Amino acid sequence: DTIARRTGFTNGERILDLLCGFGRWTPFLAEQNDLVVGLDVSFDCITVAQNMCASLGIHNVEFINNSVKDFLNFS
């Protein structure tokens, strides 16, 4: 099952979804974890993901509009 393979590795607490895009996996991750933080460089993708979560009543997510490089302070 694709969903189980993509989300079954989480610990039930907090997860950082790097390059989350438009939030394709966010509902499944949010269902199994206390907090999901989605990170993506595309403001448009973050907006779509936020709107999707709001329309589905998902409240245990946060989204950050940033690059992985800047977020993790890589040189």
ROSE-4610 file (N, C-alpha, C; in Angstrom, 1 decimal, always signed):
// ROSE-4610
residu = [D/D/D/T/T/T/I/I/I/A/A/A/R/R/R/R/R/R/T/T/T/G/G/G/F/F/F/T/T/T/N/N/N/G/G/G/E/E/E/R/R/R/I/I/I/L/L/L/D/D/D/L/L/L/L/L/L/C/C/C/G/G/G/F/F/F/G/G/G/R/R/R/W/W/W/T/T/T/P/P/P/F/F/F/L/L/L/A/A/A/E/E/E/Q/Q/Q/N/N/N/D/D/D/L/L/L/V/V/V/V/V/V/G/G/G/L/L/L/D/D/D/V/V/V/S/S/S/F/F/F/D/D/D/C/C/C/I/I/I/T/T/T/V/V/V/A/A/A/Q/Q/Q/N/N/N/M/M/M/C/C/C/A/A/A/S/S/S/L/L/L/G/G/G/I/I/I/H/H/H/N/N/N/V/V/V/E/E/E/F/F/F/I/I/I/N/N/N/N/N/N/S/S/S/V/V/V/K/K/K/D/D/D/F/F/F/L/L/L/N/N/N/F/F/F/S/S/S]
num = [1/1/1/2/2/2/3/3/3/4/4/4/5/5/5/6/6/6/7/7/7/8/8/8/9/9/9/10/10/10/11/11/11/12/12/12/13/13/13/14/14/14/15/15/15/16/16/16/17/17/17/18/18/18/19/19/19/20/20/20/21/21/21/22/22/22/23/23/23/24/24/24/25/25/25/26/26/26/27/27/27/28/28/28/29/29/29/30/30/30/31/31/31/32/32/32/33/33/33/34/34/34/35/35/35/36/36/36/37/37/37/38/38/38/39/39/39/40/40/40/41/41/41/42/42/42/43/43/43/44/44/44/45/45/45/46/46/46/47/47/47/48/48/48/49/49/49/50/50/50/51/51/51/52/52/52/53/53/53/54/54/54/55/55/55/56/56/56/57/57/57/58/58/58/59/59/59/60/60/60/61/61/61/62/62/62/63/63/63/64/64/64/65/65/65/66/66/66/67/67/67/68/68/68/69/69/69/70/70/70/71/71/71/72/72/72/73/73/73/74/74/74/75/75/75]
x = [+0.8/+0.0/+0.9/+0.7/+1.6/+1.5/+0.3/+0.2/+1.0/+0.8/+1.6/+3.1/+3.6/+5.0/+5.5/+4.7/+5.1/+4.9/+4.1/+3.8/+4.1/+4.4/+4.5/+5.8/+6.7/+8.0/+7.9/+6.8/+6.7/+6.6/+6.9/+6.8/+5.6/+4.7/+3.5/+3.5/+4.7/+4.8/+4.9/+6.1/+6.3/+7.1/+6.8/+7.5/+7.7/+8.9/+9.2/+9.1/+8.2/+8.0/+8.7/+10.0/+10.8/+10.3/+10.2/+9.7/+8.3/+7.5/+6.1/+5.2/+5.7/+4.9/+3.5/+2.5/+1.1/+0.4/+1.2/+0.6/+0.0/+0.5/-0.1/-0.1/+0.9/+0.9/+0.5/+0.3/+0.0/-1.2/-2.4/-3.5/-3.1/-2.4/-2.1/-1.1/-0.1/+0.9/+0.2/-0.7/-1.4/-2.2/-2.8/-3.6/-2.8/-1.6/-0.7/+0.2/+0.3/+1.3/+0.6/+1.3/+0.8/+0.9/+2.1/+2.3/+3.1/+2.7/+3.4/+3.8/+5.1/+5.6/+6.0/+5.4/+5.7/+6.6/+7.6/+8.6/+8.7/+8.5/+8.7/+9.1/+9.8/+10.3/+9.2/+8.2/+7.1/+6.0/+5.8/+4.7/+3.4/+3.3/+2.0/+1.7/+2.7/+2.4/+2.0/+2.7/+2.3/+0.9/+0.5/-0.9/-1.9/-1.6/-2.5/-2.6/-1.5/-1.5/-2.2/-2.0/-2.8/-4.3/-4.7/-6.1/-6.7/-6.0/-6.4/-6.7/-5.7/-5.8/-6.9/-7.1/-8.2/-9.6/-9.7/-10.9/-11.2/-10.2/-10.3/-10.4/-10.3/-10.4/-9.1/-8.0/-6.8/-6.1/-5.8/-5.3/-3.9/-3.4/-2.1/-1.0/-1.1/+0.0/+0.4/+1.7/+2.3/+3.0/+3.1/+3.8/+4.8/+6.0/+7.1/+7.5/+7.4/+7.8/+9.3/+10.2/+11.6/+12.3/+13.6/+14.3/+14.9/+15.2/+15.8/+17.2/+17.9/+19.3/+19.2/+18.3/+18.2/+17.6/+16.6/+16.0/+17.0/+17.9/+18.9/+20.2/+20.3/+21.5/+22.7/+22.5/+23.7/+24.4/+25.7/+26.5/+26.5]
y = [-1.2/+0.0/+1.2/+2.1/+3.3/+4.2/+4.5/+5.4/+4.9/+3.6/+3.0/+3.1/+2.9/+3.0/+4.4/+5.4/+6.8/+7.5/+6.9/+7.6/+6.7/+5.5/+4.5/+4.6/+5.5/+5.7/+6.7/+7.3/+8.4/+7.9/+8.7/+8.3/+8.7/+9.4/+9.8/+11.2/+11.8/+13.1/+14.2/+14.5/+15.7/+15.2/+15.8/+15.4/+16.6/+16.7/+17.8/+17.2/+17.8/+17.3/+18.3/+18.0/+18.8/+18.7/+19.8/+19.9/+19.3/+19.8/+19.3/+19.6/+20.6/+20.9/+21.4/+20.9/+21.3/+20.5/+19.7/+19.0/+17.7/+17.0/+15.7/+14.7/+14.7/+13.7/+14.3/+15.5/+16.2/+15.6/+15.3/+14.8/+13.4/+12.6/+11.3/+11.4/+12.3/+12.5/+13.2/+14.1/+14.8/+13.8/+12.8/+11.8/+11.0/+10.8/+9.8/+10.5/+11.9/+12.6/+13.8/+14.2/+15.4/+16.7/+16.8/+18.0/+17.7/+18.3/+18.2/+19.6/+19.8/+21.0/+20.8/+21.5/+21.4/+22.5/+22.2/+23.2/+23.2/+24.3/+24.4/+25.8/+25.9/+27.2/+27.9/+27.2/+27.8/+28.3/+29.6/+30.3/+29.7/+29.5/+29.1/+27.7/+26.8/+25.4/+25.5/+26.3/+26.5/+26.9/+27.9/+28.4/+27.3/+26.5/+25.4/+24.4/+24.1/+23.2/+23.7/+25.0/+25.6/+25.6/+25.9/+25.9/+24.5/+23.5/+22.2/+21.7/+22.0/+21.6/+22.3/+23.6/+24.3/+23.7/+23.4/+22.8/+21.4/+20.7/+19.4/+19.4/+20.6/+20.7/+20.1/+20.2/+19.7/+20.9/+20.8/+21.9/+21.6/+20.4/+20.1/+20.2/+21.2/+21.5/+22.9/+23.1/+24.4/+24.4/+25.5/+25.5/+26.7/+26.4/+27.4/+27.6/+28.8/+29.1/+29.5/+28.5/+28.8/+27.6/+27.8/+26.8/+25.9/+24.7/+23.7/+24.3/+24.8/+25.3/+26.5/+27.4/+28.5/+28.1/+27.2/+26.7/+26.0/+25.2/+24.5/+25.2/+26.4/+27.3/+26.6/+26.0/+25.5/+26.6/+26.5/+27.5/+27.2]
z = [+0.0/+0.0/+0.0/-1.0/-1.2/+0.0/+0.6/+1.7/+2.9/+3.2/+4.3/+4.2/+2.9/+2.7/+2.8/+2.4/+2.4/+3.8/+4.6/+5.9/+7.1/+6.9/+8.0/+8.8/+8.4/+9.1/+10.2/+10.4/+11.4/+12.8/+13.8/+15.2/+16.0/+15.3/+15.9/+16.6/+16.6/+17.3/+16.4/+15.9/+15.0/+13.8/+12.6/+11.4/+10.6/+9.9/+9.0/+7.6/+6.8/+5.4/+4.5/+4.2/+3.3/+1.9/+1.2/-0.2/-0.3/+0.6/+0.7/-0.5/-1.3/-2.5/-2.1/-2.8/-2.6/-1.5/-0.7/+0.4/+0.1/-0.9/-1.3/-0.2/+0.7/+1.7/+3.1/+3.1/+4.4/+5.2/+4.5/+5.3/+5.9/+5.2/+5.8/+6.9/+6.7/+7.8/+9.0/+8.8/+9.9/+10.7/+10.0/+10.6/+11.6/+11.3/+12.1/+13.1/+13.1/+13.9/+14.6/+15.7/+16.4/+15.7/+14.9/+14.2/+12.9/+11.8/+10.6/+10.2/+9.9/+9.4/+8.0/+7.0/+5.6/+5.2/+4.5/+4.0/+2.5/+1.8/+0.4/+0.0/-1.1/-1.6/-2.4/-2.8/-3.7/-2.8/-2.9/-2.1/-2.6/-3.9/-4.5/-4.0/-3.9/-3.4/-1.9/-1.1/+0.3/+0.4/-0.4/-0.4/-0.7/-1.7/-2.0/-0.8/-0.3/+0.9/+2.1/+2.4/+3.5/+3.2/+2.0/+1.7/+1.7/+1.3/+1.3/+2.7/+3.6/+5.0/+5.7/+5.4/+6.0/+5.5/+4.3/+3.8/+4.3/+4.7/+5.2/+6.7/+7.3/+8.8/+9.5/+8.8/+9.4/+10.1/+11.4/+12.2/+12.8/+12.7/+13.3/+12.2/+11.4/+10.4/+10.4/+10.0/+9.8/+8.5/+7.8/+6.6/+6.6/+6.1/+6.0/+4.6/+4.1/+2.8/+2.8/+2.5/+2.5/+1.7/+1.4/+0.8/+1.8/+1.5/+2.5/+2.9/+1.9/+2.2/+3.2/+3.0/+4.0/+5.3/+5.2/+6.5/+7.4/+6.8/+7.5/+7.7/+7.1/+7.2/+6.6/+5.5/+4.7/+4.0/+3.9/+3.2/+1.7]
